[in-house]
Each structure stands twice: as C-alpha cells, then as structure tokens.
Amino acid sequence: MAADKIYAAVCSRVALLLKQERERRKLSLNRVAQKAGLSRQTISFIENELRTPNLETLLRITSALETDLEKIIAQARQLPKDKG
C-alpha cells in the first residue's frame, strides 16, 4: 500500500511540475499542445490529474517545454521523501 501512495504522489507531483514549467515559460495550453503534437484537452487533463500520461506523451510535453523529463521525475520523486 505504501508503494501505491508513493506512486500517486510522484504522478501528482509530475503533473504539478509540468504545469509550473509551462506557466514559468508563459506558454498557453494551446501552444504546448501544438508544440507537442497533442490536444489542448490532453495537456489540461494531465495538469489537472485527470489522466496519467504514458512515456511518449511525457517526452512530447517535456520537449515542447524544452526541459528534461529526467529532471521532472527526479524532482517529483523527492516529494515522498520530504513528506516522509
């Protein structure tokens, strides 16, 4: 059960970090979607934790945001340890 909570926390944190990165770069949902080759709704669903993206989708979004997926995941994994 603890692993499920960690997984959920990391997924939630990834969604938050992607949204923060988009906002930091002052990009609209439409612009990120266009650059990633995804729908605006898909980006919105991911940011609002209504959908968990697969690896390809994460790579497309992080590429559109010009950031590293590895960096996002590393930051997201820190949350469960910090909340400990």
HUMO-V70458 format. One record per helix or strand of 3 or more residues. SS is the DSSP state (H for helix, E for strand). FROM is the first residue (numbers start at 1). TO is the last residue. Records with the same first field share a line. If there is no record, write none. Layout:
# HUMO-V70458
SS: FROM-TO / FROM-TO
This chain:
# HUMO-V70458
H: 2-24 / 29-36 / 40-47 / 55-64 / 69-83
